[in-house]
Amino acid sequence: MDLELQNKKIELIQWLSTLEDNSLIDKLMKFREEEKSDWWNSISEAERSSIQRGIEDAEDGKLKPHSEAQKIYGKWL
């Protein structure tokens, strides 16, 4: 594991161990719960439908190569 990441984790653990603010702890717990939830449940029905259509297109072989997409959309990339 990256040493810098490990140091950040240790720093956070040390900070959390001294934390006395209940409202901040509650916010952190809520954030943790939200991170564990499935993003699929937080997107709109239109977004789910669009993703499903894309999956179906891929399964049906209706895909374009990346090079073709670059030609079409290159000016915006």
Distance bins in CASP14 RR format, pairs under 12 A and 6 or more apart:
PFRMAT RR
TARGET T0000
AUTHOR 0000-0000-0000
RMODE 2
METHOD distances of the structure
MODEL  1
1 7 0 0 0 0 0 1 0 0 0 0 0
1 8 0 0 0 0 0 1 0 0 0 0 0
1 9 0 0 0 0 1 0 0 0 0 0 0
1 10 0 0 0 0 0 1 0 0 0 0 0
2 8 0 0 0 0 1 0 0 0 0 0 0
2 9 0 0 0 0 0 1 0 0 0 0 0
3 9 0 0 0 0 0 1 0 0 0 0 0
3 10 0 0 0 0 0 1 0 0 0 0 0
4 10 0 0 0 0 0 1 0 0 0 0 0
4 11 0 0 0 0 0 1 0 0 0 0 0
5 11 0 0 0 0 0 1 0 0 0 0 0
5 12 0 0 0 0 0 1 0 0 0 0 0
6 12 0 0 0 0 0 1 0 0 0 0 0
6 13 0 0 0 0 0 1 0 0 0 0 0
7 13 0 0 0 0 0 1 0 0 0 0 0
7 14 0 0 0 0 0 1 0 0 0 0 0
8 14 0 0 0 0 0 1 0 0 0 0 0
8 15 0 0 0 0 0 1 0 0 0 0 0
9 15 0 0 0 0 0 1 0 0 0 0 0
9 16 0 0 0 0 0 1 0 0 0 0 0
10 16 0 0 0 0 0 1 0 0 0 0 0
10 17 0 0 0 0 0 1 0 0 0 0 0
11 17 0 0 0 0 0 1 0 0 0 0 0
11 18 0 0 0 0 0 1 0 0 0 0 0
12 18 0 0 0 0 0 1 0 0 0 0 0
12 19 0 0 0 0 0 1 0 0 0 0 0
12 28 0 0 0 0 1 0 0 0 0 0 0
13 19 0 0 0 0 0 1 0 0 0 0 0
15 21 0 0 0 0 0 1 0 0 0 0 0
15 24 0 0 0 0 0 1 0 0 0 0 0
15 25 0 0 0 0 0 1 0 0 0 0 0
15 28 0 0 0 0 0 1 0 0 0 0 0
16 24 0 0 0 0 1 0 0 0 0 0 0
16 25 0 0 0 0 1 0 0 0 0 0 0
16 28 1 0 0 1 0 0 0 0 0 0 0
16 29 0 0 0 0 0 1 0 0 0 0 0
16 32 0 0 0 0 0 1 0 0 0 0 0
17 25 0 0 0 0 0 1 0 0 0 0 0
18 24 0 0 0 0 0 1 0 0 0 0 0
18 25 0 0 0 0 0 1 0 0 0 0 0
19 25 1 0 0 1 0 0 0 0 0 0 0
19 26 0 0 0 0 0 1 0 0 0 0 0
19 27 0 0 0 0 0 1 0 0 0 0 0
19 28 0 0 0 0 1 0 0 0 0 0 0
19 29 0 0 0 0 0 1 0 0 0 0 0
21 27 0 0 0 0 1 0 0 0 0 0 0
21 28 0 0 0 0 1 0 0 0 0 0 0
22 28 0 0 0 0 0 1 0 0 0 0 0
22 29 0 0 0 0 0 1 0 0 0 0 0
23 29 0 0 0 0 0 1 0 0 0 0 0
23 30 0 0 0 0 0 1 0 0 0 0 0
24 30 0 0 0 0 0 1 0 0 0 0 0
24 31 0 0 0 0 0 1 0 0 0 0 0
25 31 0 0 0 0 0 1 0 0 0 0 0
25 32 0 0 0 0 0 1 0 0 0 0 0
26 32 0 0 0 0 0 1 0 0 0 0 0
26 33 0 0 0 0 0 1 0 0 0 0 0
27 33 0 0 0 0 0 1 0 0 0 0 0
27 34 0 0 0 0 0 1 0 0 0 0 0
28 34 0 0 0 0 0 1 0 0 0 0 0
28 35 0 0 0 0 0 1 0 0 0 0 0
29 35 0 0 0 0 0 1 0 0 0 0 0
29 36 0 0 0 0 0 1 0 0 0 0 0
30 36 0 0 0 0 0 1 0 0 0 0 0
30 37 0 0 0 0 0 1 0 0 0 0 0
31 37 0 0 0 0 0 1 0 0 0 0 0
34 41 0 0 0 0 0 1 0 0 0 0 0
34 42 0 0 0 0 1 0 0 0 0 0 0
35 42 0 0 0 0 0 1 0 0 0 0 0
37 43 0 0 0 0 0 1 0 0 0 0 0
38 48 0 0 0 0 0 1 0 0 0 0 0
39 47 0 0 0 0 0 1 0 0 0 0 0
39 48 0 0 0 0 0 1 0 0 0 0 0
39 51 0 0 0 0 0 1 0 0 0 0 0
40 47 0 0 0 0 1 0 0 0 0 0 0
40 48 1 0 0 1 0 0 0 0 0 0 0
40 51 0 0 0 0 1 0 0 0 0 0 0
40 52 0 0 0 0 0 1 0 0 0 0 0
41 47 0 0 0 0 0 1 0 0 0 0 0
41 48 0 0 0 0 1 0 0 0 0 0 0
42 48 0 0 0 0 0 1 0 0 0 0 0
43 49 0 0 0 0 0 1 0 0 0 0 0
43 50 0 0 0 0 1 0 0 0 0 0 0
43 51 0 0 0 0 1 0 0 0 0 0 0
43 52 0 0 0 0 0 1 0 0 0 0 0
44 50 0 0 0 0 1 0 0 0 0 0 0
44 51 0 0 0 0 0 1 0 0 0 0 0
45 51 0 0 0 0 0 1 0 0 0 0 0
45 52 0 0 0 0 0 1 0 0 0 0 0
46 52 0 0 0 0 0 1 0 0 0 0 0
46 53 0 0 0 0 0 1 0 0 0 0 0
47 53 0 0 0 0 0 1 0 0 0 0 0
47 54 0 0 0 0 0 1 0 0 0 0 0
48 54 0 0 0 0 0 1 0 0 0 0 0
48 55 0 0 0 0 0 1 0 0 0 0 0
49 55 0 0 0 0 0 1 0 0 0 0 0
49 56 0 0 0 0 0 1 0 0 0 0 0
50 56 0 0 0 0 0 1 0 0 0 0 0
50 57 0 0 0 0 0 1 0 0 0 0 0
51 57 0 0 0 0 0 1 0 0 0 0 0
51 58 0 0 0 0 0 1 0 0 0 0 0
52 58 0 0 0 0 0 1 0 0 0 0 0
52 59 0 0 0 0 0 1 0 0 0 0 0
53 59 0 0 0 0 0 1 0 0 0 0 0
53 60 0 0 0 0 0 1 0 0 0 0 0
53 62 0 0 0 0 1 0 0 0 0 0 0
54 60 0 0 0 0 1 0 0 0 0 0 0
54 61 0 0 0 0 0 1 0 0 0 0 0
54 62 0 0 0 0 1 0 0 0 0 0 0
54 63 0 0 0 0 1 0 0 0 0 0 0
55 61 0 0 0 0 0 1 0 0 0 0 0
55 62 0 0 0 0 0 1 0 0 0 0 0
55 63 0 0 0 0 0 1 0 0 0 0 0
56 62 0 0 0 0 1 0 0 0 0 0 0
56 63 0 0 0 0 0 1 0 0 0 0 0
57 63 1 0 0 1 0 0 0 0 0 0 0
57 64 0 0 0 0 1 0 0 0 0 0 0
58 64 0 0 0 0 0 1 0 0 0 0 0
63 69 0 0 0 0 1 0 0 0 0 0 0
64 70 0 0 0 0 0 1 0 0 0 0 0
64 71 0 0 0 0 1 0 0 0 0 0 0
64 72 0 0 0 0 1 0 0 0 0 0 0
64 73 0 0 0 0 0 1 0 0 0 0 0
65 71 0 0 0 0 1 0 0 0 0 0 0
65 72 0 0 0 0 0 1 0 0 0 0 0
66 72 0 0 0 0 0 1 0 0 0 0 0
66 73 0 0 0 0 0 1 0 0 0 0 0
66 74 0 0 0 0 0 1 0 0 0 0 0
66 77 0 0 0 0 0 1 0 0 0 0 0
67 73 0 0 0 0 0 1 0 0 0 0 0
67 74 0 0 0 0 0 1 0 0 0 0 0
68 74 0 0 0 0 0 1 0 0 0 0 0
69 76 0 0 0 0 0 1 0 0 0 0 0
69 77 0 0 0 0 1 0 0 0 0 0 0
70 76 0 0 0 0 0 1 0 0 0 0 0
70 77 1 0 0 1 0 0 0 0 0 0 0
71 77 0 0 0 0 0 1 0 0 0 0 0
END
